Amino acid sequence: MSQADPNCLFCKIVEGTIPSRKVYEDEEILVFHDIHPWAPVHFLMIPKRHVTSLAHVGDEHAPLLGRMLALAPRLALQEGCRPYPEGGHRVVINTGAEGGQEVHHLHVHVMGGPRPWLKG
């Protein structure tokens, strides 16, 4: 896993050369609002270190992915999703061209809010 890809949009967001509306940040994870939201609540969770896709994840990434998924429900509530079971949120990881991945830096979409949404 390399530190950063100089041509990667999300690596540039991590570096601060492209602005974002941050939701959360720690040493390993950056979370920011999607610029083209599909739902009333829509944010992206990314590892700060460049990982191309879920297809490039190995056992060494398990703790990071676990932290990201454990953080998602708390941030979903913080950003306006209603609590489970009446509310809730959706977690999506697009992988590869046929999986709909547009930015080749691993990212987790977290979406929620009143239905219907534009996509999903």
KOLFIKE-541441 format. One record per residue (C-alpha): y, x, z; residue in one letter. Coordinates in Angstrom, 2 decimals, always signed. Each point is the difference from the previous one (the first is absolute). Layout:
% residues N
<yy = Y; xx = X; zz = Z; code = a>
...
% end
This chain:
% residues 120
<yy = +0.00; xx = +0.00; zz = +0.00; code = m>
<yy = +3.25; xx = +1.61; zz = -1.12; code = s>
<yy = +3.22; xx = -0.33; zz = +1.95; code = q>
<yy = +2.02; xx = -1.66; zz = -2.77; code = a>
<yy = +0.03; xx = -0.59; zz = -3.75; code = d>
<yy = +3.46; xx = +0.83; zz = -1.38; code = p>
<yy = -0.37; xx = -2.70; zz = -2.69; code = n>
<yy = -1.14; xx = -2.76; zz = +2.40; code = c>
<yy = +2.43; xx = -2.85; zz = +0.73; code = l>
<yy = -1.39; xx = -0.53; zz = +3.51; code = f>
<yy = +0.09; xx = +3.73; zz = +0.83; code = c>
<yy = +3.68; xx = -0.11; zz = -0.94; code = k>
<yy = +0.48; xx = -2.95; zz = +2.36; code = i>
<yy = -1.73; xx = +1.97; zz = +2.78; code = v>
<yy = +2.32; xx = +2.96; zz = -0.70; code = e>
<yy = +3.04; xx = -2.29; zz = +0.10; code = g>
<yy = +1.14; xx = +0.78; zz = -3.55; code = t>
<yy = -0.58; xx = -3.66; zz = -0.93; code = i>
<yy = +1.27; xx = -2.53; zz = +2.56; code = p>
<yy = -2.15; xx = -2.68; zz = +1.60; code = s>
<yy = +0.37; xx = -2.73; zz = +2.60; code = r>
<yy = -2.19; xx = +1.43; zz = +2.73; code = k>
<yy = -2.11; xx = -2.20; zz = +2.24; code = v>
<yy = -1.79; xx = +2.77; zz = +1.93; code = y>
<yy = -0.46; xx = +3.76; zz = -0.06; code = e>
<yy = -2.01; xx = +2.56; zz = +1.93; code = d>
<yy = -1.39; xx = +3.47; zz = -0.73; code = e>
<yy = -2.64; xx = -1.24; zz = -2.46; code = e>
<yy = +1.06; xx = -3.46; zz = -1.20; code = i>
<yy = +3.05; xx = -1.52; zz = -1.68; code = l>
<yy = +0.42; xx = -3.76; zz = -0.34; code = v>
<yy = +2.71; xx = -1.58; zz = -2.13; code = f>
<yy = +0.89; xx = -3.29; zz = -1.69; code = h>
<yy = -1.27; xx = -0.56; zz = -3.54; code = d>
<yy = +2.89; xx = -0.07; zz = -2.48; code = i>
<yy = -1.71; xx = -2.79; zz = -1.99; code = h>
<yy = -1.55; xx = -2.19; zz = +2.73; code = p>
<yy = -2.76; xx = -2.47; zz = -0.87; code = w>
<yy = +0.32; xx = -1.83; zz = +3.33; code = a>
<yy = +2.69; xx = -0.75; zz = +2.60; code = p>
<yy = -1.32; xx = +2.99; zz = +1.99; code = v>
<yy = -1.15; xx = +2.92; zz = -2.18; code = h>
<yy = -0.03; xx = +3.60; zz = +1.07; code = f>
<yy = -1.91; xx = +3.13; zz = -0.98; code = l>
<yy = -1.77; xx = +2.43; zz = +2.30; code = m>
<yy = -0.52; xx = +3.51; zz = -1.35; code = i>
<yy = -1.31; xx = +3.29; zz = +1.33; code = p>
<yy = +2.76; xx = +2.60; zz = -0.03; code = k>
<yy = -2.35; xx = +2.56; zz = -1.50; code = r>
<yy = -0.88; xx = -0.72; zz = -3.62; code = h>
<yy = -3.35; xx = -1.70; zz = -0.52; code = v>
<yy = -0.33; xx = -1.29; zz = -3.56; code = t>
<yy = -2.03; xx = -3.14; zz = +0.67; code = s>
<yy = -2.68; xx = -1.58; zz = +2.15; code = l>
<yy = -2.47; xx = +1.58; zz = -2.45; code = a>
<yy = +1.18; xx = +3.41; zz = +1.27; code = h>
<yy = -0.56; xx = -0.75; zz = +3.69; code = v>
<yy = -2.63; xx = +1.94; zz = +1.93; code = g>
<yy = -1.38; xx = -0.12; zz = +3.52; code = d>
<yy = +2.92; xx = +2.15; zz = +1.16; code = e>
<yy = +2.37; xx = -2.88; zz = -0.81; code = h>
<yy = -1.81; xx = -2.55; zz = +2.21; code = a>
<yy = +2.24; xx = +0.49; zz = +3.07; code = p>
<yy = +3.17; xx = -0.39; zz = -2.09; code = l>
<yy = -1.27; xx = -3.12; zz = -1.79; code = l>
<yy = -1.14; xx = -1.46; zz = +3.31; code = g>
<yy = +3.46; xx = +0.53; zz = +1.49; code = r>
<yy = +1.63; xx = -1.61; zz = -3.04; code = m>
<yy = -2.22; xx = -3.09; zz = +0.15; code = l>
<yy = +0.43; xx = -0.31; zz = +3.76; code = a>
<yy = +3.79; xx = +0.20; zz = -0.43; code = l>
<yy = +0.16; xx = -2.64; zz = -2.75; code = a>
<yy = -0.31; xx = -3.13; zz = +2.21; code = p>
<yy = +2.67; xx = +1.18; zz = +2.44; code = r>
<yy = +2.45; xx = +0.80; zz = -2.80; code = l>
<yy = -0.81; xx = -3.29; zz = -1.78; code = a>
<yy = +1.02; xx = -1.92; zz = +3.13; code = l>
<yy = +3.08; xx = +2.19; zz = +0.46; code = q>
<yy = +1.08; xx = -0.71; zz = -3.59; code = e>
<yy = -0.36; xx = -3.77; zz = +0.26; code = g>
<yy = -3.61; xx = -1.03; zz = -0.56; code = c>
<yy = -1.23; xx = -2.76; zz = +2.29; code = r>
<yy = -2.88; xx = +0.85; zz = +2.36; code = p>
<yy = -3.68; xx = -0.50; zz = -0.79; code = y>
<yy = -1.68; xx = -2.46; zz = -0.54; code = p>
<yy = +2.71; xx = -2.38; zz = -1.29; code = e>
<yy = +2.02; xx = +2.84; zz = -1.52; code = g>
<yy = -1.38; xx = +3.33; zz = -1.04; code = g>
<yy = +0.46; xx = +2.53; zz = -2.73; code = h>
<yy = -1.81; xx = +1.57; zz = -2.93; code = r>
<yy = -0.90; xx = +3.70; zz = -0.36; code = v>
<yy = -0.59; xx = +1.36; zz = -3.51; code = v>
<yy = -0.78; xx = +3.48; zz = -1.30; code = i>
<yy = +0.08; xx = +0.20; zz = -3.81; code = n>
<yy = -2.12; xx = +2.87; zz = -1.33; code = t>
<yy = +0.15; xx = +1.36; zz = -3.54; code = g>
<yy = +1.24; xx = -1.60; zz = -3.21; code = a>
<yy = -2.53; xx = -2.84; zz = +0.02; code = e>
<yy = +0.75; xx = -0.62; zz = +3.68; code = g>
<yy = +3.70; xx = -0.46; zz = -0.73; code = g>
<yy = +1.26; xx = +3.26; zz = +1.51; code = q>
<yy = +3.43; xx = +0.79; zz = -1.45; code = e>
<yy = +1.13; xx = +2.88; zz = +2.23; code = v>
<yy = -2.66; xx = +2.67; zz = +0.38; code = h>
<yy = +0.55; xx = +0.70; zz = +3.69; code = h>
<yy = -2.26; xx = -1.90; zz = +2.38; code = l>
<yy = +1.85; xx = -3.03; zz = +1.34; code = h>
<yy = -0.88; xx = -3.11; zz = +1.94; code = v>
<yy = +1.84; xx = -3.23; zz = -0.82; code = h>
<yy = +0.52; xx = -2.32; zz = +2.98; code = v>
<yy = +1.16; xx = -3.48; zz = -1.00; code = m>
<yy = +0.56; xx = -3.21; zz = +1.88; code = g>
<yy = +2.22; xx = -2.95; zz = +0.63; code = g>
<yy = -0.05; xx = -3.58; zz = -1.23; code = p>
<yy = -2.06; xx = -0.70; zz = -3.13; code = r>
<yy = +0.03; xx = -0.23; zz = -2.97; code = p>
<yy = +0.67; xx = +3.62; zz = -0.89; code = w>
<yy = +0.81; xx = +1.33; zz = -3.42; code = l>
<yy = -3.29; xx = +1.92; zz = -0.25; code = k>
<yy = -3.20; xx = +0.41; zz = +1.95; code = g>
% end
